[in-house]
Each structure stands twice: as C-alpha cells, then as structure tokens.
C-alpha cells in the first residue's frame, strides 16, 4: 500500500509541475481562469465526496471566479 501512495504522490507532483509549465504562454487572466478552475474542481470534489457533478460544477464556478478576479476595473 505504501508503494501505491508514493506513486500517487509522485504522479501528483509531476502533473502539478507540467501544468505550471503549460501556463507560461498564457496571459495573466488566462492563468487566473485555469487556476480558479483547478481549485474549484478540487473543492467541488471534496465538498461532494467525489461526485463528478460536484467536480465539474466546482471547476466551472472556480473558472468564472478566476476569470473575473483579473478583469479590468470599471
């Protein structure tokens, strides 16, 4: 069981680093949208016990919030 946990932790780290590299060519607003969607997806999954609807809903809400955080002031 320890091997599976180590493998999962390593996969998570590699995925996080790859996703950070993917954001290098994005605008600040696009980065905020992507980060918001990621945080929203994780939050939605945690709050709903892993429900796919909760995960997708959280990603959508998080993406909208991330997008609006960096919108120009009116």
HUWO-V291417 format. One record per backbone hydrogen bond with DSSP energy under -0.5 kcal/mol. CO is the residue of the C=O (numbers start at 1). NH is the residue of the N-H. Records with the same first field share a line. If there is no record, write none. Layout:
BEGIN
CO->NH + NH
END
This chain:
BEGIN
1->5
2->6
3->7
4->8
5->9
6->10
7->11
8->12
9->13
10->14
11->15
12->16
13->17
14->18
15->19
16->20
17->21
18->22
19->23
20->23
21->24
22->25
23->26
27->31
28->32
29->33
30->34
31->35
32->36
33->37
34->38
35->39
36->40
37->41
38->42
39->43
40->44
41->45
42->46
43->47
44->48
45->50
46->49
51->55
52->56
53->57
54->58
55->59
56->60
57->61
58->62
59->63
60->64
61->65
62->66
63->67
64->68
65->69
66->70
68->71
END
